[in-house]
Amino acid sequence: MKYMVIYLRVVLIMSALTGCYGKEKKTHDQVAGAEDIILVSMNAVAPAAERDKIKNIVSVANCISPQGSYSTMVHTAMDGYMYFRQEYNYKPEPFEAVIINDTTGYATDNPENVLPKEAVYTIRSHAFHNILLELPQRFHSFSMPDTVQKNKQSCYRIKATDELNNSASLFFDRASGRLSVLDIVNPGNRQETISIRFSDWKNTDQFILPHHIYIEQGGKMYVFDFSVIDINSPAFKKRIIRQGQ
C-alpha cells in the first residue's frame, strides 16, 4: 500500500546498439529497418558528434492535468542520474525523488526506502528529451517497421519492448524523421496504454527538441509546456538525499 501512495503522488501518467548505429546521414527515403529509422530520428535531434557532448539536461515545464495545474522540474545526467520534482496548485506537498540509475531511486520524504522498479520507470518516463536520445537503451526487441496513420500523420510504426519487458509502439513521422508518438504500458495498470505525443519542435542549443508534450491516459489528457530546456546547464547539480548514494 505504501507504494500505491507513491504512484498516486506522481502525476503523470502511470502517471543493442547494433553496428548500424555508427552510420550517419541517412534519410527516411533510405531506411530499411528499425535501427535505421531510430538513427534517423536521433540525427533529427542533433548529429552524433553533438549528442556525444551532452553531460546534462535541465528542464522545467508548466503542466495541466484533470486535477489542476502543476510544474515539473527534471535534471538528468548521462550516467543515469535524475532529479525529479513536481509542485501542485491543488495540494500542498510537492513530490521529489532522486533516481540513481534505470532500476534504483529514492523519494526524498523517505530516502531509506528504495522505490519499486515500476515507480522508477514512471519517474524516468518524465525525462522526455532523454528518451529521444536514448531509444536504443530504453527499448529492445524492435520489430520490422510498417506504415500507419497516427494523428493524421503518415508514420513508421516500430513495436518494441521496454525496460520492464512491457510492449511499446514507436511512431516516427515519415516527413521529418522524428519520433512523433510513443505508446507505452502503464506499469501501475497493464491494461492501460499511455500515449505520449511530441510537438512544437524548436532549436535549443543546437538541438531540435519538442517544447510541448501531450499525454493521453485512460481518456484523460495531460499537457507539458516547457519554459526551460537547457543542455549542459551550469545550474545542474546532483542532489544527495541518502548517505552512500
Backbone as CSV, one residue per row, in Angstrom:
resi,resn,N_x,N_y,N_z,CA_x,CA_y,CA_z,C_x,C_y,C_z
1,MET,0.808,-1.199,0.000,0.000,0.000,0.000,0.848,1.258,0.000
2,LYS,2.030,1.186,0.616,2.915,2.349,0.659,3.253,2.813,-0.738
3,TYR,3.555,1.840,-1.642,3.967,2.237,-2.968,2.793,2.685,-3.821
4,MET,1.581,2.250,-3.480,0.428,2.792,-4.185,0.324,4.293,-3.951
5,VAL,0.713,4.743,-2.754,0.716,6.174,-2.457,1.691,6.882,-3.371
6,ILE,2.851,6.281,-3.596,3.853,6.874,-4.485,3.276,7.040,-5.879
7,TYR,2.581,6.004,-6.377,2.008,6.107,-7.711,1.004,7.248,-7.792
8,LEU,0.197,7.417,-6.755,-0.816,8.458,-6.788,-0.198,9.839,-6.737
9,ARG,0.961,9.970,-6.100,1.570,11.277,-5.945,2.330,11.716,-7.181
10,VAL,2.753,10.798,-7.984,3.424,11.188,-9.221,2.345,11.405,-10.265
11,VAL,2.237,12.645,-10.796,1.045,12.981,-11.541,0.985,12.289,-12.876
12,LEU,2.027,12.068,-13.568,1.898,11.603,-14.956,1.178,10.297,-14.963
13,ILE,0.482,9.803,-14.922,0.610,9.069,-16.061,1.285,7.779,-15.666
14,MET,0.870,7.139,-15.286,1.339,5.912,-14.670,1.344,6.233,-13.242
15,SER,1.245,7.385,-14.799,1.145,8.556,-14.067,0.624,8.526,-13.196
16,ALA,22.240,-3.338,-27.967,21.569,-3.367,-28.677,22.074,-2.629,-29.790
17,LEU,22.539,-1.653,-28.990,23.118,-0.917,-30.096,23.702,-1.933,-31.082
18,THR,23.434,-1.707,-32.379,23.990,-2.588,-33.393,24.983,-1.799,-34.227
19,GLY,25.670,-2.500,-35.112,26.706,-1.841,-35.881,26.190,-0.679,-36.698
20,CYS,24.932,-0.735,-37.103,24.410,0.334,-37.959,24.311,1.660,-37.230
21,TYR,24.414,1.693,-35.891,24.311,2.969,-35.198,25.544,3.829,-35.412
22,GLY,26.608,3.272,-35.953,27.765,4.078,-36.269,27.616,4.832,-37.577
23,LYS,26.567,4.517,-38.350,26.360,5.161,-39.641,25.609,6.457,-39.458
24,GLU,25.935,7.452,-40.240,25.308,8.761,-40.117,24.714,9.180,-41.460
25,LYS,23.958,10.284,-41.401,23.467,10.975,-42.589,22.480,10.162,-43.408
26,LYS,21.731,9.251,-42.771,20.675,8.580,-43.504,19.405,9.417,-43.465
27,THR,18.575,9.266,-44.489,17.281,9.920,-44.506,16.207,8.847,-44.538
28,HIS,14.938,9.260,-44.342,13.862,8.282,-44.326,13.645,7.652,-45.687
29,ASP,14.083,8.290,-46.768,13.948,7.685,-48.080,14.865,6.475,-48.231
30,GLN,15.865,6.370,-47.347,16.845,5.302,-47.467,16.651,4.197,-46.433
31,VAL,15.738,4.381,-45.489,15.660,3.452,-44.385,15.164,2.097,-44.834
32,ALA,15.636,1.069,-44.127,15.214,-0.288,-44.435,14.691,-1.002,-43.205
33,GLY,15.231,-0.696,-42.030,14.848,-1.411,-40.834,14.686,-0.488,-39.648
34,ALA,14.337,-1.109,-38.505,14.071,-0.332,-37.300,15.281,0.478,-36.856
35,GLU,16.463,-0.134,-36.888,17.654,0.565,-36.412,17.935,1.810,-37.238
36,ASP,17.700,1.721,-38.548,17.909,2.883,-39.416,16.929,4.006,-39.077
37,ILE,15.665,3.647,-38.855,14.650,4.657,-38.540,14.963,5.342,-37.221
38,ILE,15.390,4.566,-36.245,15.749,5.130,-34.938,16.948,6.059,-35.071
39,LEU,17.935,5.655,-35.862,19.106,6.505,-36.072,18.715,7.819,-36.742
40,VAL,17.853,7.741,-37.736,17.388,8.958,-38.405,16.713,9.887,-37.407
41,SER,15.908,9.327,-36.504,15.192,10.162,-35.530,16.154,10.854,-34.580
42,MET,17.211,10.176,-34.172,18.186,10.806,-33.276,18.999,11.856,-34.015
43,ASN,19.315,11.601,-35.281,20.012,12.605,-36.079,19.135,13.828,-36.335
44,ALA,17.805,13.640,-36.335,16.905,14.775,-36.500,16.935,15.693,-35.285
45,VAL,17.332,15.160,-34.132,17.529,15.977,-32.934,18.868,16.693,-33.004
46,ALA,19.925,15.938,-33.310,21.270,16.512,-33.451,22.190,15.434,-33.993
47,PRO,23.255,15.826,-34.698,24.234,14.837,-35.165,24.895,14.128,-33.993
48,ALA,25.435,12.956,-34.259,26.053,12.159,-33.194,27.168,12.932,-32.487
49,ALA,27.936,13.722,-33.239,29.041,14.478,-32.627,28.526,15.445,-31.576
50,GLU,27.343,16.035,-31.807,26.757,16.943,-30.819,26.120,16.171,-29.673
51,ARG,25.458,15.065,-29.993,24.840,14.262,-28.937,25.876,13.742,-27.949
52,ASP,27.050,13.428,-28.461,28.108,12.895,-27.599,28.638,13.929,-26.606
53,LYS,28.360,15.204,-26.841,28.844,16.260,-25.951,27.918,16.511,-24.757
54,ILE,26.750,15.885,-24.760,25.783,16.150,-23.685,26.288,15.570,-22.371
55,LYS,26.296,16.410,-21.351,26.620,15.963,-19.995,25.384,15.963,-19.114
56,ASN,24.491,16.932,-19.326,23.264,17.006,-18.534,22.188,17.756,-19.301
57,ILE,20.946,17.558,-18.872,19.802,18.292,-19.405,18.944,18.742,-18.230
58,VAL,18.600,20.026,-18.218,17.715,20.589,-17.202,16.455,21.100,-17.903
59,SER,15.301,20.702,-17.397,14.057,21.176,-18.000,13.045,21.533,-16.919
60,VAL,12.190,22.498,-17.267,11.073,22.908,-16.414,9.847,23.035,-17.304
61,ALA,8.738,22.449,-16.869,7.505,22.503,-17.651,6.348,22.956,-16.781
62,ASN,5.492,23.780,-17.377,4.199,24.104,-16.777,3.194,23.088,-17.300
63,CYS,2.464,22.467,-16.388,1.657,21.304,-16.753,0.192,21.498,-16.385
64,ILE,-0.653,20.815,-17.135,-2.088,20.820,-16.880,-2.557,19.371,-16.821
65,SER,-3.357,19.065,-15.804,-3.930,17.740,-15.638,-5.405,17.881,-15.305
66,PRO,-6.162,16.794,-15.312,-7.569,16.890,-14.897,-7.745,17.388,-13.467
67,GLN,-6.738,17.173,-12.611,-6.825,17.635,-11.218,-6.517,19.114,-11.072
68,GLY,-5.754,19.695,-11.990,-5.347,21.083,-11.901,-3.983,21.278,-12.518
69,SER,-3.387,22.436,-12.283,-2.074,22.740,-12.853,-0.960,22.386,-11.875
70,TYR,0.225,22.204,-12.421,1.402,21.873,-11.623,2.647,22.142,-12.458
71,SER,3.811,22.037,-11.851,5.070,22.213,-12.571,5.918,20.965,-12.390
72,THR,6.749,20.700,-13.378,7.657,19.551,-13.330,9.064,20.012,-13.654
73,MET,9.998,19.729,-12.741,11.411,20.013,-12.960,12.168,18.689,-13.060
74,VAL,13.022,18.596,-14.071,13.823,17.386,-14.276,15.268,17.789,-14.533
75,HIS,16.193,17.185,-13.789,17.627,17.307,-14.027,18.153,15.905,-14.326
76,THR,18.782,15.719,-15.463,19.323,14.403,-15.800,20.801,14.514,-16.158
77,ALA,21.531,13.446,-15.860,22.921,13.304,-16.290,23.020,12.058,-17.156
78,MET,24.044,11.985,-17.963,24.164,10.892,-18.906,24.562,9.573,-18.250
79,ASP,24.901,9.603,-16.964,25.214,8.361,-16.260,23.976,7.692,-15.670
80,GLY,22.789,8.238,-15.951,21.549,7.649,-15.466,20.924,8.381,-14.303
81,TYR,21.664,9.325,-13.714,21.132,10.101,-12.594,19.976,10.986,-13.061
82,MET,18.992,11.163,-12.164,17.868,12.046,-12.458,17.312,12.614,-11.159
83,TYR,17.100,13.917,-11.147,16.373,14.585,-10.063,15.017,15.000,-10.603
84,PHE,13.973,14.730,-9.823,12.602,14.946,-10.279,11.814,15.662,-9.188
85,ARG,11.089,16.724,-9.580,10.281,17.455,-8.609,9.011,17.963,-9.285
86,GLN,7.875,17.710,-8.648,6.610,18.264,-9.093,5.988,19.061,-7.955
87,GLU,5.485,20.260,-8.288,4.765,21.106,-7.337,3.370,21.349,-7.893
88,TYR,2.350,21.251,-7.025,0.959,21.239,-7.449,0.204,22.438,-6.894
89,ASN,-0.731,22.942,-7.674,-1.569,24.031,-7.165,-2.798,23.496,-6.431
90,TYR,-2.971,22.188,-6.429,-4.165,21.587,-5.835,-3.867,20.721,-4.613
91,LYS,-2.600,20.685,-4.172,-2.259,20.034,-2.914,-0.962,20.641,-2.396
92,PRO,-0.762,20.628,-1.082,0.324,21.425,-0.503,1.721,20.838,-0.675
93,GLU,1.834,19.519,-0.657,3.161,18.911,-0.649,3.640,18.579,-2.056
94,PRO,4.879,18.933,-2.384,5.440,18.509,-3.670,5.839,17.042,-3.619
95,PHE,6.126,16.487,-4.774,6.743,15.154,-4.838,8.142,15.323,-5.388
96,GLU,9.114,14.699,-4.749,10.523,14.865,-5.104,11.218,13.519,-5.002
97,ALA,12.049,13.208,-5.977,12.760,11.931,-5.965,14.102,12.084,-6.660
98,VAL,15.012,11.193,-6.299,16.312,11.086,-6.967,16.429,9.668,-7.509
99,ILE,16.729,9.579,-8.814,16.933,8.288,-9.472,18.435,8.124,-9.711
100,ILE,18.971,7.004,-9.261,20.414,6.752,-9.390,20.743,6.146,-10.753
101,ASN,19.901,5.225,-11.191,20.088,4.585,-12.493,18.729,4.054,-12.941
102,ASP,18.713,3.185,-13.944,17.424,2.771,-14.504,16.633,1.827,-13.610
103,THR,17.206,1.418,-12.470,16.490,0.497,-11.586,16.409,0.965,-10.140
104,THR,17.137,2.013,-9.766,17.245,2.394,-8.358,16.903,3.863,-8.167
105,GLY,16.043,4.139,-7.185,15.695,5.512,-6.867,15.090,5.618,-5.488
106,TYR,14.998,6.869,-4.989,14.502,7.143,-3.648,13.607,8.371,-3.688
107,ALA,12.541,8.356,-2.882,11.735,9.548,-2.671,12.334,10.335,-1.514
108,THR,12.325,11.647,-1.624,13.010,12.461,-0.617,12.322,12.417,0.740
109,ASP,11.026,12.099,0.772,10.345,12.082,2.064,10.656,10.824,2.867
110,ASN,11.266,9.821,2.223,11.678,8.612,2.929,12.843,7.977,2.184
111,PRO,14.017,8.602,2.258,15.149,8.163,1.441,15.738,6.820,1.834
112,GLU,15.317,6.248,2.970,15.841,4.947,3.358,15.161,3.810,2.609
113,ASN,14.033,4.076,1.990,13.300,3.041,1.268,13.520,3.185,-0.231
114,VAL,13.914,2.111,-0.863,14.144,2.105,-2.298,12.795,2.053,-3.016
115,LEU,12.635,2.886,-4.046,11.411,2.859,-4.837,11.322,1.557,-5.636
116,PRO,10.131,1.030,-5.808,9.987,-0.155,-6.672,10.308,0.199,-8.113
117,LYS,10.654,-0.828,-8.886,11.095,-0.588,-10.262,10.010,0.089,-11.095
118,GLU,8.740,-0.175,-10.804,7.658,0.462,-11.544,7.631,1.969,-11.292
119,ALA,7.894,2.375,-10.038,7.929,3.805,-9.726,9.136,4.469,-10.378
120,VAL,10.283,3.776,-10.395,11.473,4.311,-11.067,11.188,4.517,-12.549
121,TYR,10.550,3.542,-13.172,10.198,3.646,-14.588,9.269,4.835,-14.829
122,THR,8.270,4.985,-13.961,7.326,6.090,-14.094,8.033,7.437,-14.039
123,ILE,8.928,7.601,-13.081,9.637,8.869,-12.933,10.570,9.097,-14.119
124,ARG,11.317,8.067,-14.511,12.235,8.207,-15.651,11.488,8.536,-16.942
125,SER,10.229,8.133,-17.032,9.452,8.406,-18.242,9.101,9.875,-18.382
126,HIS,9.364,10.670,-17.341,9.182,12.122,-17.436,10.393,12.810,-18.090
127,ALA,11.463,12.105,-18.293,12.645,12.684,-18.950,12.456,12.556,-20.459
128,PHE,11.498,13.305,-20.991,11.079,13.133,-22.372,12.204,13.365,-23.370
129,HIS,13.020,14.372,-23.122,14.077,14.694,-24.085,15.191,13.649,-24.048
130,ASN,15.428,13.066,-22.890,16.392,11.965,-22.820,15.895,10.755,-23.595
131,ILE,14.594,10.488,-23.516,14.043,9.348,-24.245,14.374,9.449,-25.731
132,LEU,14.232,10.648,-26.299,14.506,10.839,-27.727,15.945,10.484,-28.082
133,LEU,16.852,10.681,-27.134,18.275,10.459,-27.366,18.741,9.079,-26.929
134,GLU,17.865,8.319,-26.273,18.263,7.042,-25.671,17.354,5.898,-26.095
135,LEU,16.771,5.987,-27.259,15.844,4.950,-27.694,16.469,3.552,-27.701
136,PRO,17.716,3.379,-28.171,18.288,2.023,-28.181,18.578,1.477,-26.786
137,GLN,18.718,2.370,-25.791,18.953,1.911,-24.433,17.646,1.628,-23.690
138,ARG,16.604,2.363,-24.004,15.342,2.240,-23.264,14.401,1.193,-23.847
139,PHE,14.660,0.777,-25.089,13.799,-0.206,-25.738,14.657,-1.258,-26.426
140,HIS,14.058,-2.424,-26.641,14.787,-3.503,-27.319,13.771,-4.382,-28.052
141,SER,14.286,-5.411,-28.719,13.443,-6.360,-29.473,12.556,-5.622,-30.472
142,PHE,13.189,-4.797,-31.306,12.449,-3.993,-32.271,11.895,-4.857,-33.396
143,SER,10.659,-4.564,-33.793,10.038,-5.258,-34.919,10.467,-4.614,-36.228
144,MET,10.146,-5.267,-37.315,10.263,-4.612,-38.601,9.213,-3.503,-38.680
145,PRO,9.547,-2.373,-39.260,8.579,-1.261,-39.317,7.467,-1.526,-40.313
146,ASP,6.290,-0.981,-40.011,5.232,-0.895,-41.005,4.776,0.554,-41.081
147,THR,3.918,0.871,-42.022,3.463,2.239,-42.238,2.002,2.355,-41.815
148,VAL,1.716,3.338,-40.957,0.354,3.539,-40.440,0.061,5.030,-40.382
149,GLN,-1.207,5.351,-40.183,-1.632,6.724,-39.920,-1.750,6.904,-38.408
150,LYS,-1.120,7.948,-37.871,-1.187,8.245,-36.439,-1.366,9.745,-36.293
151,ASN,-2.473,10.163,-35.685,-2.766,11.595,-35.541,-2.684,12.323,-36.884
152,LYS,-3.237,11.686,-37.910,-3.311,12.241,-39.267,-1.939,12.405,-39.920
153,GLN,-0.938,11.702,-39.399,0.394,11.705,-39.998,0.718,10.311,-40.513
154,SER,1.449,10.281,-41.615,1.968,9.011,-42.107,3.236,8.677,-41.315
155,CYS,3.202,7.555,-40.619,4.295,7.211,-39.703,4.813,5.801,-39.949
156,TYR,6.099,5.619,-39.673,6.635,4.286,-39.486,6.324,3.851,-38.060
157,ARG,5.741,2.684,-37.902,5.487,2.130,-36.570,6.466,0.993,-36.306
158,ILE,7.128,1.079,-35.151,8.030,0.025,-34.710,7.539,-0.469,-33.359
159,LYS,7.255,-1.738,-33.257,6.894,-2.335,-31.982,8.163,-2.759,-31.259
160,ALA,8.153,-2.619,-29.933,9.361,-2.886,-29.159,8.972,-3.343,-27.759
161,THR,9.997,-3.598,-26.952,9.824,-3.974,-25.552,10.578,-2.975,-24.699
162,ASP,9.949,-2.528,-23.602,10.591,-1.506,-22.776,11.420,-2.134,-21.657
163,GLU,11.885,-1.299,-20.726,12.791,-1.763,-19.678,12.109,-2.661,-18.652
164,LEU,10.784,-2.641,-18.619,10.039,-3.540,-17.730,9.512,-4.760,-18.489
165,ASN,9.977,-4.915,-19.713,9.550,-6.003,-20.593,8.062,-5.928,-20.942
166,ASN,7.541,-4.713,-20.956,6.199,-4.471,-21.466,6.283,-4.025,-22.927
167,SER,5.207,-4.231,-23.653,5.203,-3.849,-25.059,5.105,-2.336,-25.218
168,ALA,5.647,-1.844,-26.301,5.596,-0.416,-26.636,5.512,-0.281,-28.152
169,SER,4.998,0.856,-28.598,4.965,1.166,-30.030,5.531,2.557,-30.245
170,LEU,6.462,2.673,-31.185,7.109,3.937,-31.503,6.668,4.353,-32.903
171,PHE,6.197,5.605,-33.021,5.692,6.108,-34.293,6.586,7.256,-34.762
172,PHE,7.176,7.100,-35.937,8.109,8.081,-36.486,7.495,8.753,-37.698
173,ASP,7.419,10.073,-37.648,6.869,10.846,-38.759,7.735,10.632,-39.999
174,ARG,7.130,10.171,-41.070,7.897,9.880,-42.282,8.434,11.137,-42.934
175,ALA,7.790,12.273,-42.739,8.233,13.513,-43.373,9.462,14.094,-42.691
176,SER,9.459,14.127,-41.358,10.559,14.769,-40.618,11.586,13.793,-40.086
177,GLY,11.205,12.519,-39.969,12.091,11.533,-39.365,12.026,11.487,-37.845
178,ARG,11.268,12.388,-37.220,11.261,12.492,-35.761,10.321,11.461,-35.135
179,LEU,10.605,11.131,-33.872,9.657,10.346,-33.095,8.451,11.229,-32.824
180,SER,7.299,10.817,-33.287,6.089,11.620,-33.172,5.248,11.226,-31.972
181,VAL,5.077,9.915,-31.767,4.242,9.402,-30.681,4.911,8.165,-30.097
182,LEU,4.810,8.035,-28.789,5.299,6.861,-28.086,4.160,6.299,-27.253
183,ASP,3.784,5.056,-27.521,2.752,4.372,-26.743,3.412,3.346,-25.836
184,ILE,3.188,3.482,-24.524,3.772,2.563,-23.555,2.682,2.037,-22.633
185,VAL,3.001,0.966,-21.925,2.071,0.376,-20.970,2.240,1.064,-19.622
186,ASN,1.130,1.393,-18.985,1.153,1.928,-17.632,1.572,0.809,-16.673
187,PRO,2.725,0.921,-16.001,3.159,-0.162,-15.119,2.263,-0.346,-13.908
188,GLY,1.459,0.657,-13.575,0.517,0.532,-12.473,-0.788,-0.122,-12.875
189,ASN,-1.026,-0.217,-14.198,-2.242,-0.833,-14.726,-1.927,-1.316,-16.136
190,ARG,-1.532,-2.546,-16.269,-1.026,-3.037,-17.541,-2.092,-3.172,-18.611
191,GLN,-3.344,-2.934,-18.255,-4.403,-2.920,-19.258,-4.541,-1.545,-19.905
192,GLU,-3.748,-0.579,-19.428,-3.894,0.809,-19.868,-2.673,1.255,-20.663
193,THR,-2.923,1.916,-21.782,-1.851,2.457,-22.616,-1.705,3.951,-22.365
194,ILE,-0.482,4.404,-22.279,-0.163,5.825,-22.167,0.425,6.267,-23.497
195,SER,-0.197,7.261,-24.110,0.247,7.751,-25.415,0.890,9.123,-25.240
196,ILE,2.168,9.231,-25.595,2.947,10.455,-25.433,3.213,11.045,-26.818
197,ARG,2.747,12.268,-27.024,2.900,12.915,-28.335,3.830,14.117,-28.223
198,PHE,4.849,14.144,-29.078,5.858,15.195,-29.082,5.506,16.234,-30.137
199,SER,5.552,17.532,-29.757,5.188,18.572,-30.723,5.944,19.869,-30.427
200,ASP,5.745,20.847,-31.313,6.366,22.174,-31.195,7.886,22.053,-31.080
201,TRP,8.483,21.478,-32.100,9.924,21.256,-32.121,10.649,22.569,-32.431
202,LYS,11.635,22.904,-31.603,12.397,24.139,-31.777,13.886,23.882,-31.562
203,ASN,14.687,24.806,-32.113,16.129,24.744,-31.927,16.480,25.217,-30.514
204,THR,17.133,24.345,-29.757,17.560,24.649,-28.393,19.017,24.246,-28.242
205,ASP,19.906,25.225,-28.191,21.340,24.928,-28.048,21.813,23.946,-29.110
206,GLN,21.382,24.156,-30.349,21.760,23.338,-31.498,21.091,21.968,-31.513
207,PHE,20.108,21.766,-30.646,19.328,20.536,-30.629,17.881,20.879,-30.988
208,ILE,17.280,20.105,-31.868,15.882,20.303,-32.234,15.043,19.436,-31.295
209,LEU,14.336,20.089,-30.372,13.640,19.374,-29.305,12.184,19.830,-29.200
210,PRO,11.296,18.937,-28.760,9.887,19.316,-28.585,9.699,20.168,-27.336
211,HIS,8.867,21.194,-27.463,8.572,22.081,-26.335,7.165,21.868,-25.778
212,HIS,6.384,21.041,-26.438,5.066,20.658,-25.921,4.947,19.135,-25.969
213,ILE,4.445,18.565,-24.876,4.185,17.141,-24.798,2.714,16.968,-24.412
214,TYR,2.018,16.154,-25.171,0.625,15.827,-24.867,0.554,14.349,-24.503
215,ILE,-0.080,14.050,-23.399,-0.152,12.672,-22.925,-1.603,12.297,-22.705
216,GLU,-2.011,11.201,-23.323,-3.365,10.690,-23.125,-3.289,9.380,-22.362
217,GLN,-4.046,9.305,-21.276,-4.058,8.111,-20.440,-5.459,7.903,-19.894
218,GLY,-6.041,6.781,-20.200,-7.355,6.465,-19.667,-8.410,7.489,-20.009
219,GLY,-8.322,8.074,-21.218,-9.289,9.074,-21.621,-9.041,10.457,-21.048
220,LYS,-7.946,10.630,-20.304,-7.608,11.928,-19.716,-6.372,12.494,-20.407
221,MET,-6.315,13.833,-20.464,-5.217,14.497,-21.150,-4.334,15.242,-20.159
222,TYR,-3.023,15.132,-20.361,-2.022,15.854,-19.578,-1.156,16.631,-20.573
223,VAL,-0.825,17.862,-20.232,-0.057,18.724,-21.137,1.183,19.239,-20.415
224,PHE,2.327,19.148,-21.091,3.588,19.699,-20.589,4.033,20.798,-21.549
225,ASP,4.145,22.014,-21.037,4.577,23.177,-21.816,5.914,23.625,-21.236
226,PHE,6.995,23.402,-21.965,8.337,23.625,-21.422,8.742,25.090,-21.514
227,SER,9.106,25.647,-20.372,9.628,27.010,-20.311,11.147,27.017,-20.282
228,VAL,11.756,25.893,-19.885,13.212,25.763,-19.818,13.617,24.409,-20.374
229,ILE,14.524,24.410,-21.338,15.237,23.207,-21.768,16.681,23.634,-21.955
230,ASP,17.544,23.184,-21.092,18.929,23.668,-21.072,19.884,22.479,-21.178
231,ILE,20.678,22.455,-22.242,21.673,21.403,-22.455,22.990,21.817,-21.803
232,ASN,23.576,20.919,-21.033,24.820,21.203,-20.301,24.674,22.474,-19.460
233,SER,23.656,22.454,-18.645,23.311,23.624,-17.844,24.283,23.827,-16.683
234,PRO,24.751,25.068,-16.469,25.566,25.351,-15.284,24.754,25.241,-13.994
235,ALA,23.425,25.229,-14.111,22.570,25.100,-12.929,22.451,23.657,-12.456
236,PHE,22.911,22.725,-13.268,22.788,21.320,-12.893,23.658,20.996,-11.682
237,LYS,23.079,20.288,-10.743,23.819,19.830,-9.575,23.157,18.584,-9.029
238,LYS,23.958,17.557,-8.799,23.395,16.325,-8.258,22.999,16.552,-6.800
239,ARG,21.810,16.096,-6.466,21.315,16.200,-5.099,21.470,14.851,-4.410
240,ILE,21.992,14.880,-3.206,22.188,13.668,-2.426,21.146,13.642,-1.315
241,ILE,20.302,12.624,-1.323,19.268,12.521,-0.293,19.470,11.303,0.593
242,ARG,20.473,10.506,0.261,20.731,9.301,1.056,22.232,9.099,1.151
243,GLN,22.733,8.859,2.334,24.153,8.651,2.520,24.593,7.395,1.755
244,GLY,25.768,7.524,1.107,26.274,6.416,0.306,25.754,6.414,-1.113
245,GLN,24.920,7.391,-1.439,24.343,7.480,-2.796,25.439,7.748,-3.809
